[in-house]
């Protein structure tokens, strides 16, 4: 009887070992499958535009221009800065990094200067990725965002035309990263904008990748590999989803404004810089044709 018990016990141990081995194999298979899926997903994307900032001086004029058209109107947000044109004090490339610099200085009737860089190219759908270190200081309002091709500040018709904010950060709320989508029906004045936030404690001390995955079906916002903003196309028309057309990219630091100066402007904090390591635009291969 004792012998039989030993045999059964041995068989039970063998069974457990076998079951454990099978489970590990299945888990490895799932992980391999997921890994292959991720690789295949990445393989769908092809880089179609980029700036690695591997040069010195002003930003590449074949890739970027300076938006200054809204200076007199405070850019519709009561912003305090003057966006300058091709001025190295406000936009320069050095040691492989683009530096957008907001300064406290009197310039053409304003008390602050900065730069608002706009891509000369535009895209419809894809992955937009900007690796950046953000400015700090109460009164700063940095942004990585997109507006429709062919649109300029003086054209008006905002927000009906649409706006995609990949990253916004205000200095009085350090580390809180916002991604948003604005349209006729979903906009910040009404408090209905599609938006989400994520806390990045070292956003002003380290570089992070601010990314948008954009398709006809959905907008997805990431910091590095953390997905935190999702807005699905509700199929209710242009007033809610004006994102089926090309958009261009904007990089800037505003000073003050309706949001940026909610707790005032700390003059002692300036100058402040947004460092950009690279900008890369990808499109899925099935969208290239």
Backbone bond lengths (Angstrom), bond angles and torsions (degrees), N, CA, C in turn:
res aa  C-N    CA-C-N  psi(-1)  N-CA   C-N-CA  omega(-1)  CA-C   N-CA-C  phi
1 X - - - 1.463 - - 1.531 110.74 -
2 X 1.328 116.58 -45.26 1.458 120.59 177.39 1.515 112.47 -61.15
3 X 1.335 114.89 -35.49 1.464 120.25 178.01 1.518 110.71 -64.54
4 X 1.344 115.54 -43.03 1.465 119.87 179.96 1.535 110.63 -63.19
5 X 1.342 114.91 -40.30 1.461 118.05 178.17 1.522 111.68 -61.87
6 X 1.342 114.65 -40.79 1.475 118.54 179.17 1.516 110.83 -63.77
7 X 1.330 115.45 -40.30 1.475 119.45 179.80 1.518 110.02 -63.79
8 X 1.355 115.67 -46.82 1.466 119.48 -179.30 1.536 111.10 -62.56
9 X 1.358 113.96 -39.75 1.455 117.20 179.47 1.523 110.85 -64.78
10 X 1.291 116.82 -41.24 1.465 121.97 178.54 1.530 110.46 -62.53
11 X 1.346 113.83 -43.96 1.467 118.30 179.71 1.522 110.18 -63.33
12 X 1.365 116.03 -38.00 1.458 119.36 178.72 1.518 111.97 -64.17
13 X 1.313 117.15 -41.73 1.465 121.37 177.55 1.517 110.61 -63.20
14 X 1.345 114.99 -43.05 1.468 118.38 177.81 1.525 111.09 -59.40
15 X 1.339 114.72 -41.35 1.465 118.94 -179.78 1.522 111.99 -63.15
16 X 1.320 115.87 -41.96 1.456 119.46 178.79 1.522 111.82 -64.00
17 X 1.337 114.88 -42.88 1.464 119.62 178.17 1.516 110.46 -61.24
18 X 1.354 115.35 -44.88 1.470 119.89 -179.64 1.529 110.23 -62.91
19 X 1.330 116.16 -43.47 1.466 119.51 -179.98 1.524 111.02 -63.02
20 X 1.343 115.36 -39.70 1.458 119.54 179.21 1.521 111.51 -64.43
21 X 1.328 116.02 -42.62 1.466 120.34 178.49 1.517 111.21 -62.24
22 X 1.325 116.19 -42.85 1.473 120.29 179.68 1.528 110.13 -62.88
23 X 1.356 117.04 -41.91 1.463 121.41 179.64 1.523 111.59 -62.21
24 X 1.350 115.23 -42.93 1.465 119.34 179.20 1.520 111.28 -63.86
25 X 1.328 116.37 -40.57 1.465 120.47 178.41 1.524 111.33 -63.65
26 X 1.344 115.41 -42.76 1.462 119.21 179.35 1.522 110.92 -64.59
27 X 1.354 116.39 -41.94 1.459 120.47 178.48 1.518 111.29 -62.58
28 X 1.320 116.81 -43.21 1.471 120.55 178.00 1.516 110.47 -61.87
29 X 1.337 115.29 -38.11 1.460 119.47 179.24 1.509 111.47 -65.03
30 X 1.361 116.36 -40.87 1.458 120.29 178.31 1.519 110.88 -64.47
31 X 1.353 115.72 -44.04 1.453 119.36 179.95 1.522 110.78 -62.86
32 X 1.309 116.22 -40.75 1.460 120.31 178.11 1.511 110.46 -62.98
33 X 1.358 114.84 -41.88 1.457 118.71 179.78 1.510 111.23 -63.59
34 X 1.387 116.55 -43.24 1.444 120.04 178.93 1.510 111.23 -64.56
35 X 1.342 116.44 -40.40 1.459 120.55 178.61 1.516 110.68 -61.35
36 X 1.342 115.62 -44.83 1.457 119.12 179.61 1.523 110.54 -63.52
37 X 1.349 115.49 -37.82 1.456 119.20 179.12 1.525 110.80 -62.19
38 X 1.360 116.19 -43.94 1.450 119.99 179.23 1.515 111.72 -63.40
39 X 1.322 116.26 -41.62 1.462 120.48 178.48 1.521 109.99 -62.24
40 X 1.321 116.24 -45.41 1.460 119.28 -179.98 1.518 111.09 -62.94
41 X 1.361 116.16 -38.38 1.455 120.44 178.58 1.521 110.75 -62.71
42 X 1.346 117.04 -44.63 1.454 120.60 177.69 1.520 111.50 -64.43
43 X 1.324 115.96 -34.50 1.454 119.82 -179.21 1.527 111.95 -65.12
44 X 1.336 117.33 -20.97 1.457 120.02 178.85 1.521 111.80 -69.05
45 X 1.342 117.07 -22.26 1.460 121.27 -175.36 1.529 111.04 -92.79
46 X 1.313 114.23 138.30 1.458 121.26 174.58 1.527 108.38 -127.02
47 X 1.323 116.54 134.67 1.463 120.32 179.65 1.522 109.37 -73.14
48 X 1.334 115.67 127.36 1.457 120.66 -176.52 1.529 113.02 -115.44
49 X 1.342 116.92 -10.12 1.470 120.68 -178.74 1.513 107.06 -163.52
50 X 1.308 117.50 142.01 1.458 118.78 178.18 1.518 110.48 -165.02
51 X 1.318 114.48 159.99 1.457 122.47 169.50 1.515 106.45 -139.57
52 X 1.332 116.33 115.04 1.463 122.32 -179.91 1.535 111.48 -92.48
53 X 1.335 116.49 -5.33 1.460 122.75 179.31 1.528 111.39 56.11
54 X 1.315 114.60 42.80 1.460 121.38 178.92 1.529 110.49 -94.47
55 X 1.322 115.14 47.42 1.468 121.89 178.70 1.525 106.80 -150.31
56 X 1.311 116.85 -177.88 1.461 121.12 -177.36 1.523 109.44 -131.11
57 X 1.328 115.94 141.18 1.460 120.71 177.56 1.514 111.61 118.33
58 X 1.323 115.92 -154.25 1.454 120.70 178.04 1.533 110.71 -66.23
59 X 1.331 118.02 154.54 1.468 120.49 175.57 1.527 111.10 -54.40
60 X 1.331 115.91 147.01 1.461 123.10 -176.98 1.537 110.42 -56.17
61 X 1.326 116.48 115.95 1.470 120.94 -175.69 1.520 112.82 -71.90
62 X 1.325 117.63 -12.16 1.464 119.24 174.93 1.531 111.33 -82.19
63 X 1.342 116.03 -14.17 1.462 120.56 -177.88 1.527 113.40 -110.68
64 X 1.357 116.77 -28.51 1.456 120.97 -171.30 1.520 111.55 -131.53
65 X 1.341 115.62 150.69 1.457 120.08 165.57 1.524 108.71 -132.87
66 X 1.340 115.84 170.97 1.456 122.16 -173.93 1.524 108.80 -107.03
67 X 1.323 116.57 124.55 1.460 120.79 178.87 1.519 108.30 -91.53
68 X 1.334 116.74 119.11 1.469 122.02 -179.06 1.525 111.63 -127.85
69 X 1.313 117.73 2.70 1.455 122.04 -166.97 1.524 113.78 -68.17
70 X 1.325 117.80 -22.05 1.459 119.97 -176.80 1.514 115.09 -102.12
71 X 1.327 117.32 12.70 1.471 120.09 -174.84 1.524 112.78 -59.24
72 X 1.328 116.83 -43.48 1.470 119.68 -175.60 1.524 111.86 -68.93
73 X 1.319 117.12 -24.98 1.471 121.30 -176.85 1.520 112.83 -98.09
74 X 1.333 117.49 5.96 1.461 119.94 -178.93 1.509 112.74 63.90
75 X 1.333 115.96 21.86 1.458 123.03 175.72 1.538 113.13 59.10
76 X 1.336 114.91 26.20 1.455 119.66 176.28 1.510 114.45 73.88
77 X 1.350 116.96 1.24 1.464 121.61 -177.20 1.533 112.49 -125.09
78 X 1.341 116.79 12.48 1.473 121.31 -174.88 1.527 111.61 58.91
79 X 1.322 116.85 36.60 1.467 120.86 179.79 1.525 110.25 -71.69
80 X 1.335 115.11 148.78 1.464 121.00 -170.77 1.525 113.62 -96.51
81 X 1.334 118.23 -12.51 1.462 120.63 -172.88 1.527 111.81 -89.24
82 X 1.331 114.25 160.67 1.467 121.96 168.25 1.530 106.99 -108.62
83 X 1.326 116.94 119.46 1.462 120.79 176.75 1.526 108.57 -80.36
84 X 1.324 115.87 120.66 1.451 120.55 -174.49 1.531 111.84 -91.66
85 X 1.333 114.62 168.39 1.460 121.32 -178.43 1.531 109.84 -112.84
86 X 1.342 116.16 118.28 1.473 122.21 173.49 1.524 111.76 49.95
87 X 1.311 115.66 48.06 1.465 121.87 -179.35 1.523 108.00 -115.17
88 X 1.338 115.81 116.09 1.465 120.05 -172.40 1.524 112.49 -64.16
89 X 1.330 116.68 -21.09 1.463 119.17 177.28 1.537 112.16 -66.16
90 X 1.343 116.29 -20.32 1.464 120.67 -177.83 1.524 114.14 -116.27
91 X 1.313 118.49 -17.16 1.466 121.02 177.91 1.517 108.50 -153.24
92 X 1.326 115.34 117.28 1.463 119.48 -178.57 1.523 109.59 -152.84
93 X 1.327 115.88 156.71 1.464 121.99 177.93 1.513 108.08 -115.49
94 X 1.335 114.85 127.57 1.463 119.79 -178.19 1.522 108.66 -150.60
95 X 1.327 115.90 134.86 1.475 122.41 177.28 1.527 111.85 54.95
96 X 1.325 116.91 38.44 1.458 121.30 175.57 1.512 115.33 79.34
97 X 1.342 116.67 13.92 1.466 120.36 -176.76 1.529 109.74 -133.06
98 X 1.326 115.96 133.11 1.456 121.62 169.99 1.526 108.62 -79.40
99 X 1.319 116.36 131.93 1.455 121.05 178.00 1.527 108.99 -119.03
100 X 1.335 114.76 115.53 1.461 120.98 170.83 1.521 106.24 -99.14
101 X 1.345 116.39 121.69 1.464 120.95 -168.25 1.524 110.66 -120.25
102 X 1.318 116.03 123.92 1.461 122.24 173.13 1.514 108.34 -97.37
103 X 1.341 116.08 129.19 1.466 121.02 -174.85 1.526 110.80 -124.86
104 X 1.324 115.01 150.78 1.467 121.61 170.58 1.522 106.95 -91.63
105 X 1.337 116.10 105.93 1.462 121.20 -179.90 1.525 108.12 -163.59
106 X 1.291 116.77 149.27 1.462 121.40 176.57 1.531 108.79 -79.39
107 X 1.327 115.27 125.37 1.459 118.87 -175.29 1.529 108.73 -153.22
108 X 1.319 115.57 113.57 1.469 122.17 176.39 1.528 112.29 50.37
109 X 1.325 114.61 45.69 1.452 119.83 174.94 1.512 115.03 85.93
110 X 1.327 118.31 -1.98 1.464 122.37 178.00 1.528 109.53 -109.87
111 X 1.340 115.56 160.76 1.463 120.73 -178.61 1.522 113.47 -97.02
112 X 1.332 116.76 -5.33 1.464 121.72 -177.89 1.521 109.01 -142.13
113 X 1.324 115.38 153.60 1.465 120.96 173.03 1.519 109.45 -125.75
114 X 1.327 114.94 158.34 1.455 121.42 176.59 1.531 107.13 -164.92
115 X 1.332 116.04 -168.26 1.464 120.53 178.42 1.517 109.44 -137.83
116 X 1.322 114.02 147.26 1.464 122.46 177.27 1.526 106.49 -127.59
117 X 1.343 115.44 100.56 1.463 120.85 -177.46 1.512 110.38 -92.95
118 X 1.331 115.41 136.56 1.464 122.07 -178.02 1.527 108.69 -125.87
119 X 1.317 116.49 134.11 1.469 120.15 178.40 1.526 110.41 -68.93
120 X 1.318 116.39 141.72 1.460 120.82 176.18 1.522 111.97 -79.71
121 X 1.318 116.75 -13.03 1.465 121.89 176.39 1.523 109.26 -102.32
122 X 1.321 115.76 160.41 1.458 121.39 173.78 1.518 108.32 -138.61
123 X 1.332 115.47 162.31 1.465 120.45 -172.82 1.514 110.21 -143.97
124 X 1.304 115.04 152.53 1.462 122.37 174.53 1.517 107.83 -118.33
125 X 1.325 116.20 109.48 1.461 125.22 -177.89 1.539 110.70 72.66
126 X 1.320 114.84 163.85 1.451 121.12 177.20 1.511 111.68 126.54
127 X 1.323 115.26 -161.04 1.460 123.49 178.98 1.518 108.50 -120.45
128 X 1.325 115.41 122.84 1.460 121.76 177.77 1.519 107.24 -108.72
129 X 1.322 117.28 126.23 1.464 121.53 -176.25 1.523 110.06 -132.84
130 X 1.324 115.66 125.24 1.461 122.22 178.60 1.522 107.53 -127.95
131 X 1.321 116.49 120.48 1.464 121.48 178.95 1.522 107.72 -96.43
132 X 1.329 116.13 117.74 1.468 118.48 -170.29 1.519 112.46 -148.01
133 X 1.331 114.25 157.39 1.464 123.73 168.87 1.523 106.85 -115.57
134 X 1.323 117.24 130.56 1.453 121.63 -167.16 1.528 112.09 -95.08
135 X 1.339 116.45 155.42 1.466 120.02 176.51 1.524 110.86 -75.68
136 X 1.322 115.55 160.01 1.457 121.64 173.95 1.524 108.18 -117.55
137 X 1.327 116.81 -170.74 1.452 120.30 176.74 1.513 112.48 99.02
138 X 1.337 116.15 128.94 1.460 121.21 178.90 1.532 109.29 -62.91
139 X 1.310 115.57 127.50 1.462 121.52 -178.23 1.508 113.80 108.97
140 X 1.344 118.23 -14.16 1.469 120.19 176.39 1.524 110.03 -83.44
141 X 1.330 114.72 149.82 1.471 122.19 179.46 1.539 106.08 -145.79
142 X 1.317 115.24 92.66 1.470 119.72 -177.92 1.515 110.07 -95.36
143 X 1.340 115.40 151.61 1.464 119.15 -175.52 1.519 111.68 -152.43
144 X 1.333 113.70 146.77 1.467 124.60 168.11 1.514 104.41 -125.63
145 X 1.332 117.60 112.72 1.466 118.70 -169.17 1.519 111.41 -152.94
146 X 1.345 115.59 176.97 1.460 120.74 -173.35 1.531 110.59 -138.62
147 X 1.344 113.37 143.09 1.470 120.94 175.42 1.530 108.94 -131.92
148 X 1.333 117.40 160.23 1.469 119.93 -174.87 1.523 113.27 -65.69
149 X 1.316 116.02 144.66 1.467 122.30 178.73 1.522 110.15 -56.77
150 X 1.330 114.67 137.41 1.456 120.19 177.43 1.515 114.43 84.37
151 X 1.351 117.35 -6.38 1.462 119.68 -178.60 1.520 110.03 -91.41
152 X 1.341 115.86 140.77 1.455 122.51 173.93 1.521 109.46 -131.39
153 X 1.325 115.59 161.18 1.462 121.13 -173.78 1.519 112.26 -52.83
154 X 1.316 117.36 -43.81 1.460 120.25 -176.29 1.519 113.40 -72.28
155 X 1.339 117.37 -10.14 1.464 119.84 178.81 1.530 111.92 -70.39
156 X 1.341 116.57 -23.88 1.458 119.72 -178.03 1.524 111.79 68.83
157 X 1.339 115.45 -154.28 1.468 122.91 178.79 1.516 113.30 65.65
158 X 1.339 115.05 24.00 1.465 119.40 173.40 1.513 107.91 -93.53
159 X 1.317 120.69 141.54 1.474 128.09 6.56 1.523 114.57 -97.33
160 X 1.365 116.22 11.57 1.464 119.63 -175.21 1.523 112.33 -54.34
161 X 1.332 115.34 -35.15 1.468 119.83 -176.51 1.520 112.73 -73.49
162 X 1.355 117.00 -19.90 1.464 120.77 179.11 1.513 112.98 102.65
163 X 1.313 115.67 148.47 1.462 124.16 174.63 1.518 108.04 -150.08
164 X 1.334 116.47 138.01 1.459 122.04 177.20 1.527 108.22 -119.99
165 X 1.323 116.88 117.59 1.459 122.00 177.83 1.522 109.21 -101.26
166 X 1.308 116.64 109.05 1.463 122.01 179.76 1.526 110.02 -77.36
167 X 1.339 116.18 -37.51 1.463 121.22 178.80 1.518 109.23 -152.96
168 X 1.334 116.38 129.85 1.456 121.94 167.56 1.524 107.93 -133.55
169 X 1.323 114.87 142.14 1.463 120.47 -178.25 1.518 108.02 -146.98
170 X 1.343 116.51 125.37 1.461 120.54 176.90 1.527 109.12 -108.80
171 X 1.323 114.83 141.15 1.458 119.73 -171.53 1.513 114.83 -65.48
172 X 1.348 118.13 -25.04 1.459 119.15 -179.74 1.528 112.23 -80.46
173 X 1.315 117.52 -2.17 1.470 122.71 178.65 1.526 108.54 -131.68
174 X 1.338 118.07 63.38 1.467 121.59 -168.39 1.519 113.33 -61.67
175 X 1.337 114.25 136.09 1.454 121.40 175.89 1.512 114.87 87.20
176 X 1.325 118.40 -10.80 1.462 121.29 179.42 1.532 108.69 -88.96
177 X 1.330 115.58 114.13 1.461 122.60 -178.06 1.524 108.80 -101.60
178 X 1.325 115.44 131.12 1.461 121.51 -178.96 1.533 109.98 -111.96
179 X 1.332 115.99 140.38 1.460 122.49 165.94 1.524 106.64 -125.74
180 X 1.340 116.90 139.47 1.461 120.09 -174.02 1.521 110.90 -150.19
181 X 1.322 114.54 160.20 1.460 122.25 171.17 1.519 107.75 -131.03
182 X 1.341 116.22 130.59 1.463 121.87 -178.73 1.519 109.78 -117.75
183 X 1.323 115.62 141.22 1.464 121.93 177.87 1.529 107.97 -150.75
184 X 1.319 117.30 -174.62 1.465 120.63 -179.49 1.525 111.40 -58.45
185 X 1.324 116.83 -43.35 1.465 120.99 -177.06 1.519 113.38 -90.36
186 X 1.334 116.45 -24.59 1.464 120.46 -176.74 1.526 108.68 -118.59
187 X 1.336 117.03 97.97 1.458 120.49 -175.97 1.522 110.22 -147.43
188 X 1.354 114.81 158.23 1.458 119.09 -171.59 1.517 112.99 -70.02
189 X 1.357 118.57 -27.23 1.463 118.49 178.53 1.525 111.67 -63.70
190 X 1.322 115.74 -31.04 1.462 120.98 178.51 1.530 112.01 -90.99
191 X 1.332 116.40 -9.53 1.459 120.02 -175.36 1.514 113.16 71.43
192 X 1.332 116.18 23.02 1.472 120.37 -176.42 1.520 112.64 -112.78
193 X 1.334 117.48 3.23 1.463 119.07 -177.16 1.529 110.91 -57.90
194 X 1.316 115.39 148.35 1.460 120.19 174.18 1.524 107.28 -80.74
195 X 1.313 117.22 120.26 1.455 118.85 -171.08 1.517 111.55 -155.06
196 X 1.321 115.58 162.23 1.461 122.41 175.78 1.522 107.73 -158.70
197 X 1.342 116.08 161.38 1.459 120.99 179.63 1.522 110.01 -131.85
198 X 1.330 113.65 158.74 1.462 121.30 173.71 1.528 107.40 -143.76
199 X 1.323 117.02 144.55 1.461 120.99 179.96 1.522 110.03 -95.35
200 X 1.327 116.04 120.80 1.463 123.08 177.27 1.530 106.83 -119.55
201 X 1.331 118.20 97.86 1.466 120.94 -169.32 1.524 114.53 -60.67
202 X 1.333 117.88 -29.24 1.466 119.86 -178.23 1.531 111.70 -108.71
203 X 1.320 117.29 29.24 1.467 120.56 -177.28 1.520 112.42 -58.38
204 X 1.348 117.26 -31.15 1.465 120.26 -178.74 1.525 112.71 -95.53
205 X 1.325 116.34 -0.76 1.474 120.28 -179.23 1.519 113.54 -117.26
206 X 1.319 117.41 -16.49 1.460 120.61 -177.39 1.518 111.68 -138.88
207 X 1.316 115.15 162.48 1.459 121.38 179.48 1.528 110.41 -84.20
208 X 1.324 115.24 138.96 1.458 122.31 174.83 1.521 108.61 -138.65
209 X 1.334 114.96 153.82 1.458 120.59 178.32 1.518 109.47 -93.46
210 X 1.326 115.00 119.05 1.461 122.02 177.07 1.526 106.89 -100.76
211 X 1.341 115.17 118.02 1.458 119.64 -167.63 1.524 111.82 -128.72
212 X 1.322 114.06 146.61 1.455 122.26 171.92 1.514 108.65 -126.40
213 X 1.336 116.75 126.49 1.459 122.11 167.43 1.523 106.95 -103.56
214 X 1.321 115.51 122.37 1.467 121.62 -169.14 1.529 108.88 -129.40
215 X 1.322 115.95 122.64 1.458 122.39 178.32 1.525 108.29 -136.03
216 X 1.329 119.03 174.19 1.474 119.61 176.29 1.521 112.96 -62.74
217 X 1.321 116.53 -17.14 1.467 120.46 -174.70 1.527 114.26 -100.10
218 X 1.350 117.68 -26.77 1.456 117.93 -169.63 1.525 111.91 -160.31
219 X 1.350 115.71 150.04 1.458 123.41 166.78 1.520 107.21 -109.30
220 X 1.345 116.86 129.68 1.457 121.46 179.80 1.523 108.94 -128.87
221 X 1.331 116.11 126.72 1.456 121.07 -179.44 1.517 111.73 -109.90
222 X 1.331 115.62 136.32 1.461 122.70 -178.18 1.521 110.13 -128.01
223 X 1.326 115.07 151.70 1.458 121.06 156.21 1.517 105.89 -116.30
224 X 1.338 115.56 120.46 1.467 121.07 -170.35 1.536 107.56 54.89
225 X 1.322 118.70 -121.14 1.466 119.92 -179.67 1.522 112.53 -104.69
226 X 1.328 117.25 13.14 1.462 120.73 -179.08 1.529 110.36 -94.35
227 X 1.326 115.74 111.69 1.460 121.80 177.20 1.524 108.59 -81.53
228 X 1.333 117.07 123.72 1.469 119.11 -177.85 1.523 113.88 -134.58
229 X 1.331 117.70 -11.65 1.466 120.76 179.81 1.517 109.15 -126.79
230 X 1.325 117.07 124.29 1.463 122.27 177.90 1.525 108.50 -135.52
231 X 1.327 115.78 124.54 1.470 120.51 174.70 1.533 107.86 -131.31
232 X 1.329 116.00 110.70 1.453 121.76 179.91 1.527 110.99 -85.33
233 X 1.302 116.10 140.98 1.458 122.05 173.41 1.528 108.69 -63.13
234 X 1.316 116.39 118.30 1.459 121.36 -177.63 1.518 113.28 -84.37
235 X 1.337 115.95 -3.43 1.464 121.30 178.74 1.529 111.94 62.51
236 X 1.364 116.14 35.47 1.454 120.65 179.78 1.528 111.95 -110.50
237 X 1.330 117.05 12.98 1.445 120.16 172.76 1.520 115.57 100.20
238 X 1.337 114.49 -177.15 1.455 124.54 -171.62 1.526 112.85 -62.12
239 X 1.305 118.52 -31.82 1.465 120.12 -176.23 1.529 112.10 -67.75
240 X 1.326 116.34 -19.44 1.465 120.73 177.43 1.526 112.59 -113.01
241 X 1.333 118.02 -25.08 1.463 120.90 -176.44 1.533 109.37 -138.08
242 X 1.336 117.76 78.97 1.466 120.72 177.71 1.531 112.16 -90.84
243 X 1.326 117.23 37.94 1.464 122.07 -170.03 1.527 112.97 -113.20
244 X 1.316 116.42 26.06 1.462 120.21 177.18 1.524 110.73 -107.09
245 X 1.334 115.87 44.71 1.463 122.57 179.82 1.523 107.80 -152.54
246 X 1.319 118.42 165.00 1.472 120.18 -179.14 1.533 112.31 -66.70
247 X 1.329 115.43 146.12 1.457 123.50 175.09 1.530 108.99 -129.07
248 X 1.333 116.36 151.33 1.462 121.28 173.44 1.522 109.55 -105.49
249 X 1.336 116.02 168.56 1.460 122.74 -174.71 1.525 110.74 -105.92
250 X 1.335 116.05 142.96 1.464 122.61 178.27 1.528 109.30 -127.63
251 X 1.333 116.33 137.12 1.467 123.33 173.58 1.521 107.57 -124.71
252 X 1.326 117.90 126.71 1.462 118.21 -178.43 1.520 112.13 -160.90
253 X 1.340 114.88 161.24 1.465 122.85 164.63 1.525 107.04 -120.51
254 X 1.322 116.69 117.14 1.456 121.11 170.56 1.525 108.39 -90.87
255 X 1.330 115.35 160.04 1.464 121.56 174.70 1.523 107.19 -120.95
256 X 1.318 116.28 127.54 1.458 120.25 179.91 1.509 111.62 72.77
257 X 1.320 115.98 -136.09 1.453 120.38 -176.33 1.527 111.19 87.13
258 X 1.323 115.55 172.72 1.466 121.47 -176.78 1.520 111.35 -54.96
259 X 1.313 116.29 -41.31 1.467 121.10 -178.24 1.524 111.62 -93.03
260 X 1.322 116.67 -45.37 1.457 120.79 -173.27 1.517 114.46 -63.72
261 X 1.342 117.40 -28.19 1.476 119.77 -176.63 1.521 112.29 -107.30
262 X 1.318 117.87 24.17 1.467 120.53 179.50 1.525 112.17 -59.07
263 X 1.320 116.53 -25.82 1.469 121.03 175.47 1.525 110.73 -119.79
264 X 1.328 115.96 27.01 1.457 121.08 177.88 1.517 112.40 86.69
265 X 1.323 115.88 -170.75 1.466 123.62 178.50 1.529 107.86 -128.91
266 X 1.300 116.06 123.40 1.463 121.94 179.18 1.526 108.82 -89.20
267 X 1.314 116.71 98.37 1.464 120.76 -177.62 1.520 112.37 -61.52
268 X 1.339 116.71 -29.36 1.462 120.18 -178.40 1.528 112.52 -71.04
269 X 1.340 117.42 -12.80 1.463 120.73 -177.71 1.527 112.67 -80.80
270 X 1.337 117.38 -13.74 1.462 120.19 -174.39 1.521 111.11 -91.04
271 X 1.353 115.75 152.64 1.470 128.54 4.28 1.527 112.85 -76.78
272 X 1.360 114.70 157.21 1.458 122.32 176.47 1.526 108.53 -128.76
273 X 1.340 114.80 145.43 1.466 120.30 -172.72 1.523 111.31 -128.78
274 X 1.340 115.60 138.63 1.459 121.02 164.82 1.527 106.82 -103.14
275 X 1.329 115.57 115.78 1.461 121.30 178.76 1.526 108.87 -93.00
276 X 1.322 116.23 131.67 1.466 121.47 -179.54 1.520 108.57 -122.31
277 X 1.326 115.91 117.31 1.465 121.45 -178.01 1.516 111.39 -79.37
278 X 1.333 116.71 -40.52 1.463 119.96 176.91 1.521 110.33 -162.10
279 X 1.339 114.38 159.60 1.465 123.10 170.61 1.518 106.69 -127.65
280 X 1.350 116.54 127.11 1.463 120.64 -178.17 1.523 109.86 -135.48
281 X 1.311 114.99 131.57 1.459 121.31 179.64 1.523 108.48 -116.24
282 X 1.321 115.45 128.73 1.460 121.72 179.46 1.523 109.32 -121.02
283 X 1.326 115.20 150.41 1.458 120.41 169.77 1.508 108.85 -130.98
284 X 1.327 115.27 147.42 1.452 118.92 175.73 1.518 109.55 -65.48
285 X 1.322 115.97 142.07 1.470 120.34 -174.66 1.520 111.67 -60.26
286 X 1.343 117.74 -30.19 1.464 119.05 -179.62 1.513 111.93 -77.71
287 X 1.364 117.55 -3.99 1.464 121.18 177.18 1.524 111.46 -104.83
288 X 1.334 116.82 -1.39 1.457 119.65 -174.13 1.520 113.07 -77.00
289 X 1.305 116.77 -24.16 1.463 119.43 -176.47 1.518 111.72 -84.96
